[in-house]
Amino acid sequence: MLKRRLKSFKYAGAGIADLFKHTPNAKIHLAAAILCVFFGIYFSITSLEWCIIIIAISMVIVAEAINTAIEYLTDLVTKDYHELAKKTKDMAAGAVLLAAIGAICIACFIFLPKILTIF
């Protein structure tokens, strides 16, 4: 039982590694997350602000992982152009975009006032 649980972590780790190795947008999201962590440390944000930033980062990366999984599965099902396959991929990509826009809004609410106090 424990061995199977540990293997599931190994498979999950392989999926995460694949996401950041083969998905250019995931690398962009990771860079943005690192930048937010840097700003969070630099500006000594509150525990509540950290929680909100972590939720926003997680939301975007999870959305990107689900989008990538949907794209892989869609490509497995059909290599030919199909309108429903296109709609499926577009919808999943749109979900990532919405998550990213939400995360950008959160980052602006938290960091812009702090950045503006510098100038």
N, CA and C of each residue as an Amber inpcrd file, in Angstrom:
protein
   357
   0.8280000  -1.2000000   0.0000000   0.0000000   0.0000000   0.0000000
   0.8720000   1.2640000   0.0000000   1.8520000   1.3270000   0.9070000
   2.7440000   2.4810000   0.9830000   3.5640000   2.6060000  -0.2900000
   3.9780000   1.4740000  -0.8310000   4.7710000   1.4740000  -2.0600000
   3.9800000   2.0830000  -3.2220000   2.6900000   1.7390000  -3.2960000
   1.8460000   2.3030000  -4.3560000   1.6680000   3.8050000  -4.1670000
   1.5180000   4.2420000  -2.9310000   1.3810000   5.6730000  -2.6560000
   2.6340000   6.4220000  -3.0800000   3.7820000   5.8740000  -2.7490000
   5.0390000   6.5180000  -3.1270000   5.1960000   6.5630000  -4.6430000
   4.7570000   5.4890000  -5.3350000   4.8150000   5.4940000  -6.7980000
   3.9180000   6.5760000  -7.3860000   2.7800000   6.8140000  -6.7490000
   1.8740000   7.8480000  -7.2690000   2.5350000   9.2210000  -7.1970000
   3.3400000   9.4550000  -6.1590000   4.0870000  10.7140000  -6.0790000
   5.1320000  10.7830000  -7.1950000   5.7440000   9.6540000  -7.4990000
   6.7290000   9.5990000  -8.5780000   6.0730000   9.9460000  -9.9190000
   4.8850000   9.3830000 -10.1660000   4.1760000   9.6710000 -11.4170000
   3.7500000  11.1400000 -11.4860000   3.2840000  11.6600000 -10.3640000
   2.8940000  13.0730000 -10.3170000   4.1030000  13.9620000 -10.5800000
   5.2350000  13.6190000  -9.9920000   6.4690000  14.3790000 -10.2250000
   6.8790000  14.3410000 -11.6880000   6.7030000  13.1800000 -12.3210000
   7.0190000  13.0630000 -13.7440000   6.1030000  13.9680000 -14.5720000
   4.8410000  14.0520000 -14.1750000   3.9100000  14.9320000 -14.8840000
   4.2830000  16.3950000 -14.7350000   4.6740000  16.7810000 -13.5280000
   5.0880000  18.1640000 -13.2800000   6.3580000  18.4860000 -14.0630000
   7.3070000  17.5470000 -14.0670000   8.5470000  17.7550000 -14.8270000
   8.2470000  17.9000000 -16.3130000   7.3500000  17.0660000 -16.8290000
   6.9600000  17.1440000 -18.2390000   6.3190000  18.4910000 -18.5420000
   5.4800000  18.9590000 -17.6360000   4.8080000  20.2430000 -17.8300000
   5.8200000  21.3600000 -18.0380000   6.8120000  21.4450000 -17.1520000
   7.7690000  22.5500000 -17.2340000   8.8410000  22.3250000 -18.2930000
   9.0470000  21.0810000 -18.6940000  10.0480000  20.7890000 -19.7170000
   9.5110000  21.0190000 -21.1330000   8.2370000  20.6800000 -21.3490000
   7.6990000  20.6730000 -22.7110000   6.6210000  21.7180000 -22.9870000
   6.2750000  22.5310000 -21.9990000   5.2050000  23.5070000 -22.2060000
   5.7590000  24.9130000 -22.0190000   5.9800000  25.6230000 -23.1250000
   6.5740000  26.9700000 -23.0270000   5.7880000  27.9160000 -22.1220000
   4.4590000  27.8810000 -22.1810000   3.6730000  28.7820000 -21.3400000
   3.8370000  28.4670000 -19.8570000   4.0540000  27.2020000 -19.5230000
   4.2760000  26.8410000 -18.1180000   5.5680000  27.4830000 -17.6140000
   6.5540000  27.5660000 -18.4830000   7.8160000  28.2190000 -18.1010000
   7.5890000  29.7080000 -17.8420000   6.7450000  30.3240000 -18.6480000
   6.4120000  31.7410000 -18.4520000   5.6820000  31.9200000 -17.1210000
   4.7220000  31.0360000 -16.8390000   3.9860000  31.1130000 -15.5760000
   4.9250000  30.9000000 -14.3930000   5.8710000  29.9830000 -14.5360000
   6.8360000  29.7340000 -13.4630000   7.7120000  30.9650000 -13.2300000
   8.1460000  31.6070000 -14.3030000   8.9480000  32.8280000 -14.1690000
   8.1470000  33.9270000 -13.4650000   6.8820000  34.0620000 -13.8270000
   6.0290000  35.0620000 -13.1690000   5.8460000  34.7250000 -11.6860000
   5.7110000  33.4350000 -11.3840000   5.5630000  33.0120000  -9.9910000
   6.8210000  33.3410000  -9.1900000   7.9740000  33.0770000  -9.7830000
   9.2410000  33.3770000  -9.1140000   9.3590000  34.8890000  -8.8730000
   8.9580000  35.6810000  -9.8580000   8.9740000  37.1420000  -9.7110000
   8.0590000  37.5850000  -8.5690000   6.8820000  36.9860000  -8.4760000
   5.9580000  37.3320000  -7.3850000   6.5380000  36.9480000  -6.0270000
   7.1840000  35.8040000  -5.9570000   7.8170000  35.3970000  -4.6970000
   8.9270000  36.3850000  -4.3330000   9.7160000  36.7800000  -5.3210000
  10.7660000  37.7720000  -5.0780000  10.1680000  39.0640000  -4.5310000
   9.1230000  39.5720000  -5.2140000   8.4670000  40.8010000  -4.7560000
   7.8610000  40.6120000  -3.3610000   7.2960000  39.4400000  -3.1080000
   6.7150000  39.1680000  -1.8020000   7.7420000  39.2370000  -0.6910000
   8.9200000  38.6730000  -0.9700000  10.0040000  38.7350000   0.0160000
  10.5160000  40.1630000   0.1490000  10.7340000  40.8190000  -0.9820000
  11.2730000  42.1880000  -0.9800000  10.3700000  43.1440000  -0.2040000
   9.0510000  43.0280000  -0.4320000   8.1100000  43.9530000   0.2060000
   7.5780000  43.4330000   1.5400000   8.0620000  42.2860000   1.9800000
   7.6140000  41.6960000   3.2640000   6.0890000  41.6710000   3.3590000
   5.4480000  41.0380000   2.3800000   3.9860000  41.0070000   2.3740000
   3.4690000  40.2130000   3.5720000   2.2310000  40.4530000   3.9180000
   1.6120000  39.8210000   5.0880000   1.3130000  38.3470000   4.8110000
   0.9940000  37.6280000   5.8700000   0.6230000  36.2100000   5.7310000
  -0.6090000  36.0520000   4.8420000  -1.5700000  36.9250000   5.0070000
  -2.7710000  36.8610000   4.1710000  -2.4180000  37.1100000   2.7060000
  -1.5730000  38.1010000   2.4530000  -1.1550000  38.3740000   1.0700000
  -0.4000000  37.1750000   0.4960000   0.4460000  36.5280000   1.3160000
   1.1480000  35.3190000   0.8520000   0.1470000  34.2340000   0.4660000
  -0.8620000  34.0470000   1.3040000  -1.8790000  33.0240000   1.0020000
  -2.5680000  33.3110000  -0.3240000  -2.9160000  34.5530000  -0.5430000
  -3.5980000  34.9320000  -1.7850000  -2.6680000  34.7330000  -2.9850000
  -1.4050000  35.1250000  -2.8550000  -0.4340000  34.9450000  -3.9410000
  -0.2340000  33.4650000  -4.2360000  -0.1110000  32.6440000  -3.1930000
   0.0850000  31.2040000  -3.3910000  -1.1220000  30.5750000  -4.0720000
  -2.3090000  30.9840000  -3.6830000  -3.5190000  30.4780000  -4.3380000
  -3.5310000  30.8890000  -5.8110000  -3.1790000  32.1310000  -6.1010000
  -3.1750000  32.6140000  -7.4850000  -2.1420000  31.8570000  -8.3260000
  -0.9420000  31.6770000  -7.7810000   0.0980000  30.9340000  -8.4970000
  -0.3630000  29.5040000  -8.7530000  -0.8960000  28.8770000  -7.7190000
  -1.3740000  27.4940000  -7.8550000  -2.4800000  27.3970000  -8.8920000
  -3.4030000  28.3500000  -8.8630000  -4.5220000  28.3490000  -9.7970000
  -4.0230000  28.3610000 -11.2460000  -3.0460000  29.1920000 -11.5300000
  -2.5390000  29.3080000 -12.9040000  -1.7850000  28.0420000 -13.3120000
  -0.9350000  27.5290000 -12.4450000  -0.1400000  26.3570000 -12.8010000
  -1.0210000  25.1190000 -12.9210000  -2.0090000  24.9820000 -12.0450000
  -2.9520000  23.8640000 -12.1570000  -3.7530000  23.9840000 -13.4600000
  -4.2070000  25.1760000 -13.7930000  -4.9470000  25.3710000 -15.0470000
  -4.0700000  25.0030000 -16.2450000  -2.8040000  25.3920000 -16.2100000
  -1.8890000  25.0600000 -17.3070000  -1.6640000  23.5500000 -17.3960000
  -1.5600000  22.8870000 -16.2510000  -1.3750000  21.4290000 -16.2530000
  -2.6110000  20.7290000 -16.8260000  -3.7940000  21.1720000 -16.4220000
  -5.0210000  20.5760000 -16.9510000  -5.1350000  20.8510000 -18.4410000
  -4.8070000  22.0670000 -18.8620000  -4.8210000  22.4080000 -20.2860000
  -3.8870000  21.4850000 -21.0690000  -2.6980000  21.2800000 -20.5630000
  -1.7270000  20.4190000 -21.2420000  -2.2390000  18.9840000 -21.3160000
  -2.8320000  18.4980000 -20.2270000  -3.3860000  17.1390000 -20.2230000
  -4.5070000  17.0100000 -21.2550000  -5.3540000  18.0210000 -21.3410000
  -6.4380000  18.0100000 -22.3300000  -5.8640000  18.0210000 -23.7460000
  -4.8310000  18.8150000 -23.9730000  -4.2040000  18.8460000 -25.2960000
  -3.5960000  17.4940000 -25.6450000  -2.8840000  16.8760000 -24.6960000
  -2.3120000  15.5380000 -24.9420000  -3.4020000  14.5290000 -25.2780000
  -4.4690000  14.5350000 -24.4930000  -5.5410000  13.5750000 -24.7140000
  -6.2440000  13.8170000 -26.0510000  -6.4710000  15.0670000 -26.3740000
  -7.1090000  15.3990000 -27.6480000  -6.2370000  14.9460000 -28.8140000
  -4.9320000  15.1660000 -28.7170000  -4.0220000  14.7260000 -29.7690000
  -3.9750000  13.1990000 -29.8770000  -4.1550000  12.5160000 -28.7580000
  -4.1960000  11.0550000 -28.7750000  -5.4420000  10.5540000 -29.4940000
  -6.5540000  11.2210000 -29.2570000  -7.8280000  10.7950000 -29.8270000
  -7.8820000  11.0540000 -31.3290000  -7.3790000  12.2040000 -31.7790000
  -7.4240000  12.5060000 -33.2070000  -6.2430000  13.3660000 -33.6220000
  -5.6050000  12.9820000 -34.6950000  -4.5450000  13.7970000 -35.2930000
  -5.1380000  14.7010000 -36.3730000  -6.3210000  14.3430000 -36.8470000
  -6.9910000  15.1150000 -37.8860000  -7.6760000  16.3310000 -37.2680000
  -7.9000000  17.3460000 -38.1260000  -8.6350000  18.5140000 -37.6640000
 -10.0820000  18.1070000 -37.4080000 -10.5730000  18.4950000 -36.2710000
 -11.9800000  18.2850000 -35.9430000 -12.4430000  19.5060000 -35.1540000
 -13.5870000  20.0330000 -35.5000000 -14.0850000  21.2490000 -34.8510000
 -14.2290000  21.0820000 -33.3400000 -14.6860000  19.9210000 -32.8870000
 -14.8290000  19.7100000 -31.4430000 -13.4700000  19.6180000 -30.7510000
 -12.4800000  19.0510000 -31.4230000 -11.1310000  19.0060000 -30.8510000
 -10.5910000  20.4280000 -30.7090000 -10.8280000  21.2520000 -31.7180000
 -10.3980000  22.6500000 -31.6630000 -11.0940000  23.3800000 -30.5170000
 -12.4040000  23.2000000 -30.4060000 -13.1450000  23.8570000 -29.3350000
 -12.6590000  23.4020000 -27.9580000 -12.3550000  22.1160000 -27.8460000
 -11.8580000  21.5760000 -26.5700000 -10.5450000  22.2410000 -26.1910000
  -9.6140000  22.3040000 -27.1360000  -8.3150000  22.9260000 -26.8640000
  -8.4600000  24.4240000 -26.5920000  -9.3010000  25.0950000 -27.3630000
  -9.5130000  26.5310000 -27.1720000 -10.1260000  26.8200000 -25.7980000
 -11.0720000  26.0010000 -25.3830000 -11.7210000  26.1940000 -24.0940000
 -10.7160000  26.0160000 -22.9580000  -9.8880000  24.9830000 -23.0520000
  -8.8840000  24.7340000 -22.0100000  -7.8620000  25.8740000 -21.9670000
  -7.4400000  26.3470000 -23.1460000  -6.4990000  27.4690000 -23.1940000
  -7.1490000  28.7340000 -22.6380000  -8.4240000  28.9230000 -22.9170000
  -9.1460000  30.0730000 -22.3830000  -9.2160000  30.0390000 -20.8600000
  -9.3590000  28.8460000 -20.2980000  -9.3870000  28.7110000 -18.8400000
  -8.0500000  29.1580000 -18.2310000  -6.9590000  28.8020000 -18.8910000
  -5.6380000  29.2370000 -18.4110000  -5.5300000  30.7570000 -18.4900000
  -5.9870000  31.3160000 -19.5860000  -5.9330000  32.7710000 -19.7500000
  -6.7370000  33.4770000 -18.6630000  -7.9190000  32.9680000 -18.3660000
  -8.7340000  33.5750000 -17.3090000  -8.0360000  33.4800000 -15.9460000
  -7.4340000  32.3350000 -15.6750000  -6.6940000  32.1750000 -14.4090000
  -5.5270000  33.1520000 -14.3520000  -4.8180000  33.2930000 -15.4660000
  -3.6650000  34.2000000 -15.5070000  -4.1000000  35.6540000 -15.3320000
  -5.2010000  36.0360000 -15.9610000  -5.7130000  37.4010000 -15.7940000
  -6.0880000  37.6440000 -14.3300000  -6.7330000  36.6720000 -13.7140000
  -7.0740000  36.7970000 -12.3010000  -5.8310000  36.9500000 -11.4420000
  -4.7930000  36.1580000 -11.7410000  -3.5480000  36.2310000 -10.9770000
  -2.8590000  37.5770000 -11.1720000  -2.8940000  38.0970000 -12.3840000
  -2.3080000  39.4170000 -12.6460000  -3.0480000  40.4920000 -11.8520000
  -4.3680000  40.4020000 -11.8120000  -5.1520000  41.3770000 -11.0290000
  -4.7740000  41.3050000  -9.5530000  -4.6430000  40.0920000  -9.0260000
  -4.2440000  39.9230000  -7.6250000  -2.8660000  40.5280000  -7.3900000
  -1.9200000  40.2270000  -8.2790000  -0.5660000  40.7700000  -8.1290000
  -0.5870000  42.2930000  -8.1720000  -1.3920000  42.8600000  -9.0460000
  -1.4820000  44.3250000  -9.1260000  -2.0490000  44.9180000  -7.8410000
  -3.1010000  44.3100000  -7.3090000  -3.6960000  44.8120000  -6.0640000
  -2.7050000  44.7560000  -4.9080000  -1.9000000  43.6980000  -4.8740000
  -0.9760000  43.5400000  -3.7530000   0.3050000  44.3560000  -3.9480000
   0.8760000  44.3160000  -5.1500000   2.2110000  44.8860000  -5.3420000
   2.2360000  46.3250000  -5.8490000   1.2690000  46.7430000  -6.6420000
   1.3170000  48.1120000  -7.1800000   1.3810000  49.1890000  -6.1030000
   0.5400000  49.1250000  -5.0710000   0.6560000  50.1630000  -4.0290000
   2.0440000  50.1790000  -3.3770000   2.6360000  49.0190000  -3.2200000
   3.9630000  48.9460000  -2.6120000   5.0380000  49.4830000  -3.5610000
   4.8950000  49.1840000  -4.8430000   5.8490000  49.6830000  -5.8430000
   5.7290000  51.1920000  -5.9660000   4.5210000  51.7130000  -5.9490000
   4.2990000  53.1490000  -6.1010000   4.8500000  53.9580000  -4.9400000
   4.9580000  53.3490000  -3.7600000   5.5240000  54.0680000  -2.6130000
   7.0240000  54.3070000  -2.7780000   7.6490000  53.5200000  -3.6550000
   9.0910000  53.6900000  -3.9140000   9.3210000  54.9540000  -4.7230000
   8.4090000  55.2530000  -5.6250000   8.6100000  56.3960000  -6.5400000
   8.0250000  57.6310000  -6.0020000
